[in-house]
Amino acid sequence: MTAEIELTQSVHGLKKECLSYGEVLAQSIAVIAPTTTPAANLGLIYASAGNGTWLSFLIGMMGLIFVAVNINQFARRSASPGSLYSYIVKGLGVTAGVLSAWGLILAYLFTGMSTLCGFAIFGQSLLNHIGIHTHVLTLFALGTVLAWYVAYKDIQLSAKMMLLLEAFSIGLILVLGLIIWLQKGFAVDISQLTLQGATPGGISLGVVLVVFGFSGFESATSLGDEAKKPLKNIPKSVMQSAIWTGVFFMIMAYIEVLGFRGSSVDLAKTEEPLSFLAEQAGVGFLGTLISVGALLSFFACVLACINPAARVLFMMARHGLFHTSLGKAHDANLTPHTAIALCSLITFIIPATLNLFGIKPFVILGYTGTICTYGFLLVYILVSVAAPVYLHRLGKLRSLDLAFSVLAVLFMMIPIIGTLGIPGSDLFPVPPSPYNIFPYLFLLYLFAGFSWFMIQRLRYPKMVKKLEHSIDAIHASFSDVE
């Protein structure tokens, strides 16, 4: 290894302090993929929440702001590629931390699968317009291979690409939203403001999908080695990504529901609502540009999901939970290349297999988007519980900190109740099949992950102490900042 590389790599072998604040923020924004929600996923939320769609976004944003406060109790004090996994180990111990790591891996990978489906949907639509017909599996493979290559090659390239793609897409959507609202005479939609026809159960189920829409806002925490001024830029990115995307989501939800008012087309059944509204507004070319932007945003999200999933896997391997090859960084690129390759492969295989069994990409998008939410909910609850425990050990726990922890957990219970439902309840009905079995599949997945941890713990009795020592050392390296 050259002297130059040695100077630029961290203790974990990753490129050290190479990402600016904007590039760190781009990581969180890209996993959220704000373009994809109004361009493709809003119909799924509207199908549950109806005129309360904007309220589902508001509730979700408020809940995740409380979660962000708890995450930042750790992010202001230490940083590592382990993301929330390292934080939860520090607050609640190794077992809770390992469960959170399994939850994070599932959350990021299934988000990547969902957005890979979106990439294929929009890719097919755009190619069909120019007379090119291709199989969805071809687009699955194309999106995955491109994302793998960029993630493997350079984290700075990844971050800059994600930043540019999202800025382009969001700008186009805001212009279209302004045009739609202008044509409606900047109308005040009383039906939405009074929640006409909306139910608490529908709004809470909408919050489940909203959490998916916001999910990944914390992913900048996986750039602990690679971010410049990590104790400043990472917490700032976590909070601002939740606030700004939340405002964007509420504005576009209000405008799109208003735009479909009086139309013969049902928003709940529309895969490309913004393209339809652009045609209705007489600016079809803008709809096409937004579709291109959505395609690029879906790709950016696939890339952005592979990056943090690979880094969590990378840290778990370095702690003895997986084969050591997954914990090695590339000598020249300074990226966790083996973990990236594995995450890319999984991201492709599962949606490709479902499609081979005849399930359409739009349906797979809904399935994987719902399942990934359980991983995020688990981790958000655990880190919110871990924060006051951690602060208490530091002797810095305040009543306000405890209140933020309780509020975050309570808000996260809304999508949990919406997901599980209450048998016989009209307000919180049990979701239809197969969504009603997804929570149990997630619990089975966690049980498998926990069992693997126990097996590794028996095989390597010193593993837990080494894991704790490794994470303690990371925190101790930042202790002079306090």
C-alpha positions in Angstrom: 0.0 0.0 0.0 1.4 3.4 -0.9 2.1 6.1 1.7 -0.6 8.3 0.1 -3.2 5.6 0.7 -2.1 5.0 4.2 -2.6 8.7 5.0 -6.1 8.8 3.6 -7.5 5.6 5.1 -9.1 5.2 8.5 -8.4 2.6 11.2 -11.1 0.5 9.4 -9.4 0.8 6.0 -12.0 3.2 4.6 -11.2 6.5 3.0 -10.8 9.1 5.8 -12.7 12.4 6.1 -13.3 12.8 2.4 -17.0 13.8 2.3 -18.2 17.4 2.7 -21.4 18.3 4.5 -23.4 18.3 1.3 -22.1 14.9 0.3 -23.0 13.5 3.8 -26.4 15.0 3.5 -26.8 13.5 0.0 -26.4 10.0 1.6 -29.4 10.5 3.8 -31.4 12.3 1.2 -30.7 9.6 -1.4 -31.9 6.7 0.8 -35.1 8.7 1.5 -35.3 9.2 -2.2 -37.8 12.1 -1.9 -38.5 12.1 -5.6 -39.9 8.5 -5.5 -42.7 9.2 -3.0 -44.6 11.8 -5.0 -43.7 10.3 -8.3 -44.6 6.7 -7.6 -45.4 5.7 -4.0 -48.0 8.4 -3.0 -50.8 6.3 -4.4 -50.1 3.5 -2.0 -50.3 5.9 1.0 -53.4 7.6 -0.4 -55.1 4.2 -0.7 -54.9 3.9 3.1 -55.0 7.5 4.3 -57.2 9.2 1.7 -57.7 12.9 2.5 -55.5 12.3 5.6 -52.4 11.6 3.5 -50.8 14.9 4.4 -51.5 14.1 8.1 -49.8 10.8 7.8 -46.7 12.6 6.5 -46.9 15.2 9.3 -47.2 12.4 12.0 -44.4 10.5 10.4 -42.1 13.6 10.2 -42.8 14.5 13.9 -42.1 11.0 15.1 -38.8 10.8 13.1 -37.7 14.2 14.3 -37.9 12.8 17.9 -36.0 9.8 16.7 -33.4 12.1 15.1 -32.9 13.9 18.5 -32.1 10.5 20.1 -29.8 9.4 17.3 -27.9 12.7 17.6 -27.2 12.1 21.3 -24.8 9.5 20.0 -23.8 11.1 16.7 -22.6 14.3 18.4 -20.3 12.2 20.5 -18.9 9.5 18.2 -18.9 8.2 14.7 -18.2 4.9 12.9 -19.3 2.8 9.9 -21.4 0.8 12.2 -24.2 3.4 12.2 -27.0 2.9 14.7 -25.7 -0.6 15.4 -22.6 0.8 17.2 -24.8 3.3 19.1 -27.3 0.7 20.4 -24.4 -1.6 21.5 -23.1 1.4 23.5 -26.5 2.1 25.1 -28.2 -1.3 25.5 -25.5 -3.8 25.1 -24.3 -6.3 22.5 -27.5 -8.4 22.1 -29.7 -5.4 21.4 -27.0 -4.0 19.2 -26.7 -7.2 17.1 -30.5 -7.4 16.7 -30.5 -3.8 15.5 -27.7 -4.6 13.0 -29.8 -7.4 11.5 -32.7 -4.9 11.4 -30.6 -2.3 9.6 -29.3 -4.8 7.0 -32.9 -5.9 6.2 -34.1 -2.3 6.2 -31.5 -1.0 3.8 -31.5 -4.0 1.5 -35.3 -4.2 1.2 -35.5 -0.5 0.6 -32.9 -1.1 -2.2 -35.1 -3.9 -3.6 -38.2 -1.7 -3.5 -36.5 1.2 -5.3 -34.9 -1.3 -7.8 -38.5 -2.2 -8.7 -39.2 1.5 -9.2 -36.2 1.8 -11.4 -37.5 -1.1 -13.5 -41.0 0.3 -13.7 -40.0 3.8 -14.8 -37.3 2.3 -17.1 -39.7 0.1 -18.9 -42.2 3.0 -19.3 -39.6 5.4 -20.7 -38.1 2.8 -23.0 -41.6 1.8 -24.3 -42.2 5.5 -25.3 -39.3 5.2 -27.7 -40.2 1.8 -29.0 -37.7 -0.3 -27.0 -39.2 -3.3 -25.1 -37.1 -5.0 -22.5 -37.7 -7.5 -19.7 -37.9 -6.3 -16.2 -35.1 -8.7 -15.1 -32.8 -6.9 -17.6 -33.5 -3.6 -15.8 -33.1 -5.3 -12.4 -29.7 -6.5 -13.5 -28.7 -3.1 -15.0 -29.7 -1.1 -12.0 -27.9 -3.5 -9.6 -24.7 -3.7 -11.6 -24.4 0.0 -12.0 -25.0 0.6 -8.3 -22.5 -2.1 -7.4 -19.8 -0.6 -9.6 -20.2 3.0 -8.2 -20.4 1.8 -4.6 -17.3 -0.4 -5.2 -15.3 2.3 -7.0 -15.5 5.4 -4.7 -17.7 6.7 -1.9 -17.1 10.3 -3.1 -18.3 9.4 -6.6 -21.4 7.8 -5.0 -22.1 10.9 -2.9 -21.7 13.4 -5.7 -23.8 11.4 -8.1 -26.6 11.0 -5.5 -26.6 14.8 -4.7 -26.9 15.8 -8.3 -29.6 13.3 -9.2 -31.8 14.2 -6.3 -31.4 18.0 -6.7 -32.4 17.7 -10.4 -35.5 15.6 -9.7 -36.7 17.6 -6.7 -36.4 20.8 -8.7 -38.6 19.5 -11.5 -41.2 18.2 -9.1 -41.5 21.5 -7.3 -42.0 23.3 -10.6 -44.7 20.9 -11.7 -46.4 21.2 -8.3 -46.5 25.0 -8.6 -48.0 24.7 -12.1 -50.7 22.3 -10.9 -51.6 24.4 -7.9 -51.7 27.5 -10.0 -54.1 25.9 -12.4 -56.3 25.1 -9.4 -56.3 28.8 -8.5 -54.2 28.1 -5.4 -57.3 26.5 -4.0 -57.7 25.6 -0.3 -58.9 21.9 -0.3 -61.4 21.7 2.6 -61.8 18.0 2.1 -58.1 17.4 3.0 -58.0 20.0 5.8 -61.1 18.4 7.5 -59.9 14.9 6.8 -63.1 14.0 5.0 -63.5 10.2 4.8 -60.2 9.5 6.5 -60.0 7.1 9.5 -57.5 6.8 12.3 -56.7 3.2 11.1 -56.2 4.4 7.6 -54.0 7.3 8.6 -51.9 5.1 10.9 -51.5 2.5 8.1 -50.5 5.4 5.9 -47.8 6.3 8.5 -46.3 2.8 8.0 -45.7 3.6 4.4 -44.6 7.2 5.3 -41.9 5.7 7.6 -40.8 3.9 4.5 -40.8 7.2 2.6 -38.6 8.7 5.3 -36.6 5.6 6.0 -32.9 5.9 5.7 -32.8 9.5 7.0 -30.2 8.3 9.5 -28.0 6.5 6.9 -25.4 9.4 7.0 -24.4 7.8 10.4 -22.7 5.0 8.4 -20.2 7.5 7.0 -18.5 8.0 10.4 -15.0 7.3 8.9 -15.5 9.1 5.6 -17.3 12.3 6.7 -15.4 15.5 7.3 -16.1 16.9 10.8 -18.3 13.9 11.5 -19.5 15.0 14.9 -21.0 18.2 13.3 -22.0 17.2 9.8 -23.6 13.8 10.5 -26.0 15.0 13.2 -26.9 18.0 11.1 -27.6 15.8 8.1 -29.8 13.4 10.1 -32.0 16.2 11.4 -32.2 18.4 8.3 -32.9 15.4 6.0 -36.0 14.6 8.1 -37.3 18.1 8.3 -36.8 19.2 4.7 -38.1 16.0 3.1 -41.0 16.1 5.5 -42.0 19.6 4.3 -41.5 18.5 0.7 -43.7 15.4 1.1 -46.6 17.3 2.8 -46.6 20.0 0.1 -46.6 17.5 -2.8 -49.2 15.2 -1.0 -51.6 18.2 -0.7 -51.1 19.2 -4.3 -51.4 15.8 -5.8 -54.5 14.9 -4.0 -56.0 18.2 -5.0 -54.8 17.7 -8.6 -56.6 14.3 -8.9 -59.8 15.8 -7.4 -62.6 15.5 -10.0 -60.5 13.3 -12.3 -61.7 9.9 -13.6 -58.4 8.4 -12.6 -57.9 7.0 -9.1 -54.7 8.2 -7.4 -54.6 5.0 -5.4 -54.2 3.0 -8.5 -51.8 5.2 -10.4 -48.2 4.1 -10.8 -47.0 7.4 -12.2 -49.3 10.2 -10.7 -47.0 13.1 -11.6 -46.9 12.1 -15.3 -50.7 12.0 -15.4 -51.0 15.4 -13.7 -48.4 16.9 -16.1 -50.5 15.7 -19.1 -53.6 17.2 -17.5 -51.8 20.5 -17.0 -50.7 20.5 -20.6 -47.0 20.2 -19.7 -46.5 16.5 -20.7 -42.8 17.2 -21.5 -42.3 18.1 -17.8 -43.9 14.8 -16.8 -41.4 12.9 -19.1 -38.5 14.8 -17.5 -39.8 14.0 -14.0 -40.1 10.3 -15.0 -36.4 10.5 -16.1 -35.7 12.2 -12.7 -37.6 9.5 -10.9 -35.7 6.8 -12.7 -32.4 8.4 -11.7 -33.7 8.9 -8.1 -34.7 5.3 -7.8 -31.2 4.3 -9.0 -29.6 6.8 -6.5 -31.6 5.1 -3.7 -30.5 1.6 -4.7 -26.9 2.9 -4.6 -27.5 4.7 -1.3 -29.0 1.6 0.3 -26.1 -0.6 -0.7 -23.6 1.8 0.8 -24.8 1.7 4.5 -25.9 -1.9 4.4 -22.4 -2.9 3.3 -20.8 -0.8 6.0 -23.0 -2.3 8.8 -22.2 -5.8 7.4 -18.5 -4.7 7.2 -18.4 -3.7 10.9 -20.3 -6.9 12.0 -17.7 -9.0 10.2 -14.9 -7.1 11.9 -16.6 -7.9 15.2 -16.6 -11.6 14.4 -20.2 -12.0 13.4 -19.5 -12.9 9.8 -16.6 -14.2 7.8 -13.5 -11.9 8.0 -13.5 -11.4 4.2 -16.6 -9.2 4.6 -14.7 -7.0 7.0 -11.9 -6.1 4.6 -11.6 -2.8 2.6 -10.3 -2.6 -1.0 -6.6 -1.7 -1.0 -7.0 1.0 -3.7 -10.6 2.1 -3.6 -10.8 2.0 0.2 -14.4 0.7 0.1 -15.8 -2.4 1.8 -15.9 -4.2 -1.6 -16.8 -7.7 -0.6 -19.7 -6.6 1.6 -20.8 -4.3 -1.2 -20.8 -7.2 -3.7 -22.9 -9.4 -1.3 -25.4 -6.7 -0.6 -25.7 -6.0 -4.4 -26.3 -9.7 -5.1 -29.1 -10.0 -2.4 -30.7 -6.7 -3.7 -31.0 -8.4 -7.1 -31.9 -12.0 -6.2 -35.0 -11.5 -4.1 -37.1 -9.2 -6.4 -35.8 -11.2 -9.5 -37.0 -14.4 -7.9 -40.4 -13.0 -7.0 -40.8 -11.7 -10.5 -40.0 -15.1 -11.9 -42.9 -16.4 -9.9 -45.2 -14.0 -11.7 -45.4 -11.1 -9.2 -45.3 -7.7 -10.9 -42.7 -5.1 -10.0 -45.3 -2.6 -8.6 -46.6 -5.3 -6.2 -43.0 -6.3 -5.2 -42.3 -2.6 -4.6 -45.2 -2.6 -2.1 -44.2 -5.8 -0.4 -40.5 -5.0 0.0 -41.3 -1.4 1.0 -43.6 -2.6 3.8 -41.1 -5.2 5.1 -38.2 -2.8 5.2 -40.3 -0.6 7.5 -40.2 -3.2 10.2 -36.4 -3.1 10.3 -36.4 0.7 10.6 -39.1 0.7 13.3 -37.1 -1.8 15.4 -33.9 0.2 15.1 -35.6 3.6 15.7 -37.3 2.3 18.8 -34.1 0.7 20.1 -31.9 3.8 19.6 -34.6 5.9 21.2 -34.5 3.7 24.3 -30.7 3.5 24.2 -30.2 7.3 24.2 -31.4 8.1 27.8 -29.6 5.0 29.1 -26.4 6.2 27.4 -26.8 9.7 28.7 -27.5 8.4 32.2 -24.2 6.6 32.2 -22.4 9.7 31.1 -24.2 11.6 33.9 -25.8 14.0 31.4 -29.4 12.8 31.3 -32.0 15.6 31.5 -35.8 15.4 31.8 -36.1 16.8 28.3 -33.9 13.9 26.9 -36.2 11.4 28.6 -39.2 13.1 27.2 -37.8 12.9 23.6 -37.1 9.2 24.1 -40.7 8.5 25.3 -42.2 10.6 22.5 -40.2 8.9 19.9 -41.2 5.4 21.1 -44.9 6.4 21.3 -44.9 7.8 17.8 -43.3 4.7 16.5 -46.1 2.7 18.0 -48.5 4.3 15.6 -47.1 2.5 12.5 -46.7 -0.7 14.5 -50.4 -0.7 15.5 -51.2 0.2 11.9 -49.2 -2.7 10.6 -50.5 -5.3 13.0 -54.0 -4.1 13.3 -56.5 -5.1 16.0 -58.7 -8.1 15.2 -62.3 -7.0 15.0 -61.5 -3.3 15.1 -62.9 -0.9 12.4 -60.4 1.8 13.4 -57.4 -0.4 13.2 -58.3 -3.4 11.0 -55.8 -6.2 10.4 -54.1 -5.6 7.0 -55.1 -7.8 4.1 -53.1 -10.8 3.0 -50.2 -11.1 2.5 -49.4 -8.0 4.4 -50.8 -9.5 7.6 -48.1 -12.2 7.7 -45.1 -9.9 7.0 -44.6 -8.9 10.7 -44.3 -12.6 11.6 -41.8 -13.2 8.8 -39.8 -10.3 10.2 -39.8 -11.9 13.7 -38.7 -15.2 12.2 -35.8 -13.3 10.5 -34.8 -11.7 13.8 -34.9 -15.1 15.5 -32.6 -16.5 12.8 -30.2 -13.6 13.3 -30.3 -14.0 17.1 -29.7 -17.7 16.8 -26.7 -17.1 14.5 -25.3 -14.6 17.1 -25.7 -17.2 19.9 -23.9 -19.8 17.8 -21.0 -17.4 17.1 -20.9 -16.5 20.7 -20.5 -20.1 21.7 -17.9 -20.7 19.0 -15.9 -17.6 20.0 -16.3 -16.9 23.7 -14.2 -13.8 23.6 -16.2 -12.3 20.7 -18.5 -10.2 22.9 -15.7 -8.6 24.9 -13.8 -7.8 21.7 -16.9 -6.3 20.2 -17.5 -4.1 23.2 -13.8 -3.1 23.4 -13.8 -2.1 19.7 -16.9 0.1 20.1 -15.6 1.6 23.4 -12.4 2.5 21.6 -14.3 4.3 18.9 -16.2 6.3 21.4 -13.1 7.0 23.5 -11.3 8.4 20.4 -13.9 11.2 20.4 -13.9 11.8 24.1 -11.7 14.9 23.9 -14.4 16.7 21.8 -16.9 16.8 24.7 
